[in-house]
Amino acid sequence: MPPRPSLNLGVLAHVDAGKTTLTERLLHHAGVVAEPGSVDAGTTRTDSLALERRRGITIKAAVVAFPLRGATVNVIDTPGHPDFIAEVERSLGVLDGAILVVSAVEGVQPQTRILFRALQRLRVPTLLFVNKIDRAGASPDRVVAAVRSRLTPDVLPMGTVDGAGSRAAGFTAYSGSDRGFREEECLALAEHDDGVLAAYVDGADPSSSSLARAVAAQTRACVLHPLFAGSAATGAGVAELTDGIARLLPLAAPDSGGPPSGRVFKVERGAAGEKVAYVRLFAGELRVRQRIDLPQGVGKPAGLAVHRDGEWRRTDRLLAGQVGRVLGLAEVRVGDGFGDAARAAPQHFPPPTLEAAVTAVDPAREPALRAALAELSDQDPLIRARTDEDASGGRVTVSLYGRVQQEVIGSTLAEDHGIEVTFADAAVVHVERPRARGEAVIRLNTDENPHQATIGLRIEPGPPGSGLRFATEAPARDMPLYLFRSAEGFATAVEKHVRRTLARGRHGWEVTDCVVTLTECAYSTADGPPSRRGPTSTAYDFRQVTPRVARRALARAGTVVCEPVLRVTLEVPVADAAVVQRLLGRWGAEVTAQSGSAELAGLEALLEATRLHELQRQLPDLTGGEGVMASRFECYRPVTGRPVSRRSVGRG
């Protein structure tokens, strides 16, 4: 059987708008499942975590598939809570199209606007689905008006709702012969097509088929958003939405030509503890045991699977356009790309601005806790679990976006690893930058050095945002090549020890935006010159000396503690804009841009991350629940006053 075209479809919504229920209904309509699962009963195919079923929310992106007119639709059910926005955006990067679900009762909610902006930014063709038309209080017309005013005016309703607010509510799609609908099509298309506008002004009467093709083209170009309505609970409107998916969203044709190119958007552990990577293949063909170059080294898939007939089935190859599960990539991490996808611009997420110390309730479980956190960091590098024994006074910490994510980590540790934990109060993550240049050297055969190794290091400031860059000036002839096989191997080993040491600066924070240079090295052998004569140097000697030199050079350079500054974008009702601006002013935030419409005012400001979570807490009260906020990392800025010590914050 020849491979089918595929469509990778995201389903997104504000929490509780019904996207997981809609996914179940799409599977049922396609004949994949006999009965749609229930969020309330915890029987959905995509919410597999116990906490997801308990809270009725999606936490991890999940993949299911159904056949549609000779194609395979891979549905990626994504989280709706702001704490998991990185999970959402990783999923968006592998989509061909999306359905944004809006409740017919609650309407356009705060997270709806954030998700729609993300879809626009990444240019993902998007259909809108007004859900819950059968619920008391449903008002589809009001929701369509809110979509036009709060999301985009480029909306084309594709039918009418009858009996809104009752169990019998239904959705009837417009016919191509409906003159009123054809006029609406022309008006919507004319906004982005001068030819259609000219024909409309001249009184031309385009055919329904030509208008349908134009609607599909503008949808795929992300400038028009067809809107459907219905009820995922009763199935009303789902057939019409499914037809719209087939007609309006772009299919990816299978193509085995060229080398494989893909990206990992999710990593989880299988039943036996093995890593399972979810991959979108953009080009080429990926086979079992085929070599691929990943950032952590060469990988060879030991097994491949695609979702078919309601379950994951093994296959011998993945084709371009498909989403598959890949086994056997031991070092793979979320966000890794291979082939051309590895050379594309990587996804950037604002770094988590909180960290909290985590402790096992049973002290005997501390080693298991460290191993479990390392595993969670593999699945989501943004968690950044710090599990080294002496970090910040012996504490183990994790990076966080918010309180719900903290609850998820705690639940995962308890339910998947059997480790009950407690968290200390979360603190804002700072960094340290070198204040000036600092150099140090410790030489062998001296009173201060019991080890057979010489290391010299220079630490100096680097450009903001450059991270830690390692360089080598020491000549290769002074390196113990018999231990490390090459000069590059020795330099890599020294760099590893330097990075581990500078993960904790003079105030306990990670040292960044610096250049560390290996200026001097030497080793001893039994038959060397007198200055180098002695027991033969070992890797252990260099492992012991390097951290001492790095700490001494850093002490001479000095450090500046810097706090994260975020670029915060707010959308608030016009009537509440002034009070929000006054609050930002009291906190010393710099408002960098303002915009507005009849209903909403837009504000952009630079805000210290220490204030972000307070703003998140106050914004709903200040705006009657209508304000939304998105943030992205802007820069680190030196703190004023006494430096903040990592050792003094986040203690439980």
N, C-alpha and C positions, 0 to 999 in steps of 0.2 A: 504494500500500500504506500503510495507516495506521501511524503510528509505534508501536513496541513499548514496553511498560513496561520499566524498567531496574532493575538492582540493581548497585550499586557495592560490590564485595566485596574486602576486604583479606585477604591470606594472610600470616600472621606466625608467627615461630618463633625459637627460639634457633638460633644458627649451626649448620648441618649437621643440623638435625632433618628436613629434606626438603621444605621448603615450595616451593622452585622446581620440584623433581621432581613435587610434587603439582599445581602449576599446569599443567605439561606434560600430566599424566595427565588433568586435567579437560578440557583442550583436545582431547585424543585421544578421550576418552569422548564428547564432544559432536560429534565428526566434523569438527572444525576442522583438525586435522593428521592425516596418515596414520600417523605414528609419533611418539611422545613424544620430545622432545629429551633429551639426557643432560648433566648437570652435568659429569661427568668428561670427556666428550668435547668439551665446550664448544659444544654444539649447541642450547642452550635458547633459546627466543624472548625471554625476559625479561632474562637476563644478557647484555647486548649489549656492555658494556665489556670490553676485552681483559683488564684486571686482574681483573674479575669471573670470567671464564672460567679464568684462570690460578689464582686462589686458591679458586675454587669457592664464593664468597660473593656475596651481593647487596649492591651499594653504592648504586645509584640506584633509586628507585621506577620500575617499568615497568608499562605497561598493555597487556593483551590482552583479548579478548572472545570469548564463545561464546553461542549461542542456548540457551534453556532454557524449554520449555513456553510459547512465545509471548512470552517476555521476552528481553532482552539482558543478560547478566551481564558487566560490566566487571571483570576481575580486576586488582587493583593489587598486584603482588608487591613487598613492602617489605623494606628491609635488616633484618638481625638483629643486626648488631654495635653495641655501645653507642656507638661513635664517631659513628654516623649516626642517633642518636635523634631529632634535629631533622627529618631526612628522613622518619623513621617517623611522627612526630607530625603533620607537614604532610599526610601521606597520610591519617592517621586522621581528620582533620577533614573529609574529603570522602566518607567511607564510609557506606553504609547497613547494612553487616553485615561480620562478619569470621570467618575460620577461624583458630584458634590451634592450630598443629601441635605435638605433643609426641611425642618419640621413645619407643617402647615399650621401648627398651633403656636409654637414659640417663635417661629419666623427666623430671620437672619440673626444669629447669636454671635457673641464675640469671637469664638474660635472659628466660626464659619468664615468670617472676614479674614482672619489670619491665614487659614488654609487656602482661600481663594487667591490671596496675594501671592502665596508660595507657588500655586499652580501657574499663575500668570508669569511670575519671574522665571520659572523653568520652562515656560512655553509648552505646557501639557494641554492638549485639546480636552475640553471639559463640557460634559452635559450636566444639566441641573435636574434634580428630582425632588419635587415637593412631596414629602412623605406624610403619612398620618392624616390623610384627608377624611378618614372615617372617625376621627376623634372629635369629641365635643369641643367646641371653640375653634375648629379648623376654619381658616379663611384664606383660601388659595389666592384670591385677588389681592388681598392685603399683602401676602407674602411676595407675590410677583412685583408689586409696587415697591416693597422694601428691597428686593433684589436689585431693581433698577436704580434705586437711590443710594444703596449702601454697598453694593458689589460692583455692578456694571450696567450701563444702559443697553449694552449689546446683547439683549436677550430676545429670543423668539419662542413664545409659547406654542407648543405643538399640538394642543388640543384643549378641550374644555372639561371642567369638573361638574358632575351632577350629584346632588344630594350631599354636599359637604357637611360634615359633622354627624353623619349617621352611618350605621354599619353597612348600609346599601350604597355608600358613596362610590362613584365610578369615574373613569376617565375615558373620554372619547377622542381619538385622534382626528385632527382635521384631514379632510380629503383634499387632494391636489386640485380638484375641480371647484373647491369652495372659493368663490371670488373674494370674499372678505379676507380669507387666509392668504391668498395670493398677493393681495395688496399689502398685508403685513409683511410677507416675505420680501416684497420689493423694497419696502421702506427700510427694513432691517439690513438687507444686502446693500442698498444704495449708500449706507454710511461708509462703506469701505470699498465700493466699486463704482467708479465714475460712469462706466458703461451702463450699468443697471440704472443709475440715477438719470442719465441722459434718455434712456429708453422709457423710463417712467414719466419723465417730463413731457416727452413727445407723444405719450399716450399709447405706446406699443404694448402689445399683450403677449408677453413671453409664455412659452409652454410650461406646463407644470413640471415636466421632466427637466427642462433647463434650469428652472428655479431650484429644484431638488438637488441638482448637481452643484449649483452655486452655493447652496446652504451647506452641503457636505464639504466643499472646498474651503469656505470661510471658517467652518468649525475646525477643520484640520489645521488651518492657519492660526487658530487661537484668537480670532477676532470676533467670532459669533458663538453664542452659547444657547443652543436649543434647550427648552425647558419642558419637562414632562411632569406629571403628577400622578399620585396614586397612593396605595397603602401596601407597605411590605407585609403587614400583618394579614390582610385579607387576600392579597394578590392583585388587587385592582391596579391597573395601569402598568403592571410589570411586563405584559406581553408587548405593549406599545414601546416601553423603554428598551426592551430587548431588540425590537426592530430598529430603534434608533441607534443602538450600539452597532448593529450590523451595517447600517447604511451610512453613518456619519463619522465614525472613528476610523483611524488608519490601521490597516493590517500590515504586519511584517511578513513578507514572503520568505520562506525558507531558502537559505543560500549556503551551500557548503564550500564556496570558493574562498580561497585565501586562508591565512592563519587565523586561529580563533582569537576573538576579542570579547572580553566580558568583564562584568563587575559583580563583586560579592555585596549583597545588600542585607544579608542576615546570616548569623552563625548561631547554631544551637548544638546541644549535645544529644546524641541518640541514646537509645535504651541501654546500650552497653558502655556509655561514656565517651563514645567516639565523636569527633567533630563532624558536623553536617553544615556545609556551606550552601546557601541559596544564591544561585548565579543567574544573571540575565546575560545571555549571549547576544552580542550586537552584530557580530560578523563571523564568518567561517564555520567551522565544525569542531566540536570537542569530543574526543573519544577516550575510552578507558585506557589508562596507562600512557596517555599522550603527555609529553612534557610541556609545562607552561611556566613562564617566569613570573613569580610573585615578588612583592617587595622583600619578603623574608627569605627568599631563595627559590629554588626549583621545586615545583610540585607536580605530582602525577596522580590523577584521579584513580582511585581504586574501584569506584562504582558511581554510576549515574542513574538518576530517576527523574521521571516527569509525572505530573499529576494527570491521571486519565481514569475515566469511569468511577470517579469518586474516591480514588486512593492513589498513593504514590506507587508507580510501577517502574521496575528496573528497565534500563535501555542501554544500548551499546554506544549511543552518541547523542549529543545535543546539537541542534541546528540553530543558525542565526534567527533571532526573534524569540526563541524559546526561553522559558524559565525552568531551571532544573535544580535538583539537589545533588551535590557532589560530595562523595566520601573520600577520605584518604589524604586530605590536605591538612596535615598536622599543625602547620604554622600559620594557616590562613587567618585573617582578621577581617572584621566588617569594614567595608570600604575599599578593600584591595581590588585592584584591576590587573588585567593581563592583556597582552597584545596592544592594539591601539588605545583601548580604554585606559591602560596604565599610563599612557602618555598624555591623555586628556587632562584638563584642569581638574584637580581633585575637589570633592565637595568640602566646603568649609562650614563648620558649625561654631557658634559662639562657645568658647570653653565653659564648662560648668563653673559657676562662681561661688559655689558652696562646697565645703568639705565637712565631714563629720567623723569623729572617732567611733569605731565599732568594736564591741567587746563581746566575746562569747559568755553567756550566762554561766556555763560550766567551764572553768579555767582549763580543764583538761582538753577541751575542744579547740583551744586557740590554734594549734598547728593545722587542724582540719579547716578552721575558718580562713586562715591565710591561703590555703590551697584552693578553697572554694571561691574566694575573692579573685584570685589570679585567674580562675576559669571564667568568672563573670567579666573580668576585664578583657579577656580574649573575645568574648561574645559582643561586648560593647566597649571599645577602647576609651570612650568618653567617661566611663565610670572611674578610670584611673585609680584602681586600688593600690595603695602603698603598703606593701606587706613586709618590708625589710625590718628586721628585728629591732634595730636601734633608732628607727625613724621617729623623730619628735618624742623622745622620752619613752620609746617602746610601744607607742600606740600604733594601731592599724587604722588608716583612714580611707574613706572613699569620697570621690568627687560626686556632686549632686547638682541637678537642676532644680529640685524642689522636694516638698514633703511627700507627695504621692510616690515619686520615684524612690525615696527612702523606704517607704512602706513596702514597695514592690521588692526591693533588695532584701529587706528583712524577711518577707514572706518566702521569697525564693530560697534563702539560706535555710529557713526552717523546714519547708516542705520538700525541697529537692535534695538537701544535704543533711537534714536532721540536726541543724545547729540553731539553737535559740540565741538571739543576740539582743543587745541594747545599744542605742545610739546616744552619743553626747549631743549637746546643742551644736547645731551647724554653725560654721564660721566662714567668712568670705576668704577666698584663696588669694593670697598676695604672691609676689615674686621678688627676687633680689637681683639687682644689676651691679656690676663692678663700678666703683666710684672713680677709680684711676687704674694705672698699671701696677701690677705687683709681680715680683719674681722671687723664686726660691729654688734652692738646690740642696739635695742631701747626697753626699758622696760616700762610696764604699770605703772601708778601712779608716773610718773616723770614729771618734768616741761616741758621737750621737747616733751612729748607725750600726746596729748589730747584724744587718742583712747585707748580702753580697750583691748590691745593686746601687747604681747611681741614676738619679732622675732629677732633671731640672725642668721647671715649667714656668711659663709666663702667662698671666691672665690679664686681659685688658678689655675695655668696653667695646662692644660691637654695635652696629646700627640697630635701632629699635625694631623689634619684630624679627630679628635674624636668628633667634635661638642660640644654641651653643655650637660654635664651629671649632673643629679641632684641626691643627696644622702641625707640621713637623719641620724643624730646622736641623735637628741632630743628624750627623752623617750616618749612613748605613753601616760603615765599618765599626761603629761603636755599639751596634745592636747585637744582642745574642741570637744570631740567626739560627744557631743550632737548636734553639728552643722553639722558635716561631716560624721557621722555614723561609720567611721573607721579611723585608723591611716593612711592607704593608701589614703583614700579620702581627708584627711587634707593635706597630703604631696603633692598630685596631685594639689590641689587648690593653695598651696604656689608656687609650680613649675610653674604653669600657670602665676602667677603674676611676677615671676622672669624672665621667658622667654620674657614676654611682655616688661619688663623694659630693659633687656639686648639686645633687638632688636636695641637699640640705645646706643652706648657706649659714652665715653667721647668726642670723635671726630665725633659722629653721625653715625658711622658704626655699624653693628651688631657685638656683642661680641661672639666669638666662641672658640673652642678648650680649654675648661675650665671645671672645676669641681666646682659645687656650692653645698655646704653642709648646711643643716638646723641644726644649732648647739644648738639652744635654742628656746623655745616657752613657752608661758603661757597665761592664760586667767583669767578673774575675774568673781566672782559670789557674790551675795548679802550675802551669808552665808559662804564665804571662809575665810582663814586666813587673818590677817591684811594686809600682803603684796599683797594679791590678791583680797581684798574686794572692791567692787564697783558695778557699774551697770554691768549687765550680758553682756559678750562679744558677738559680732555679727560677721557674715562673713564680714560685711562692715569694721569693725575695722582692720581685718587682710588684707583686700584688700588695705587699706590706708597705713598701716605701712610697708608692705613687700617691695614696690618699694623704699621707703626712705632708708631702710636698704640696699637693693641691690645696690643703687647708692653710698651710703657711703662706703660699702665694696669695690666696684669697684674703687672708688677714691683712697682708701688706697693701693689697689693692683697696680694701674697704668695700662695703656694699651700701646701696641705697634700696630701701624697701619701697616697692611700688604697688599701688592698688589698681585693680582693673577698672577701666572706664568703658561704659557701654553706650552705643548709639541707640537710643530708645525712640521708637516710632509709636505715636499714640493716635487713635481715632476716638473722639469723644463727642457727645452731643454739643451743638453750638452753645447752648445755654450754660453748659458746665465748663467750657474752655477756660474762662477767666480764673475759676477757682483752682483748676489743675495747674495753670501757669503760675499762680501765686505759690502753690506748694513747691513746684520745681524751683522757683526763685528762692524760697527759704532754704532749700537744700543746696544752693549754689550751682544748680544745673545750668548749662549754657544752651538756650534754645537756638537752634541753628536753622530751622525752617518752619514755615507755617503755611497751611493751605486750608481750603474750606469749600463746602457745598451748602445747600439749603439746610441740610440736617446735621451734617458732621463737620467738625473742625479737625484738621490734621496738625499735629505738632511733632517736631523732631528735636531731640535734645541729647546732649552729652551728660551722662549721669554716672556718679560713682556707684560701683556695684554694691557697696554697703547699703545704698538706699533702694536698690532695685526691689528687694523683697518686701520692703515697707510700702513701696509704690504699688506693687501687686496686691497687697493687702487692702490698701485704702481706695484704690481705683473703683472697685464696684460700688462702694458707698458714695463716693464723690460724683458718680455718673449714673446712679440708678441702675447699675448692672450693665449699662450699655457701652462703657468704655472698653477698648481693646488695646493691647500693647504687644509689640514685638521688639525684641532686642537683639543686637549683634555686637560682638566684641569690637571695640574701636582701638584701644591702646592701653598700655600700662602707664601710670603717672605717679611720680614720687609722692609719698604721703607727706603731709605737713605735720610738724610736731614730732613727738617721740615715735620711733619706729615700732611697728606692730610685730610682736614676736609670735611665731607659730606655736611656741611652747606654752604660751599663756592663754590661748583661745581654744574653744571647743572641748573643754574638759567636762566630763559627765559627773 
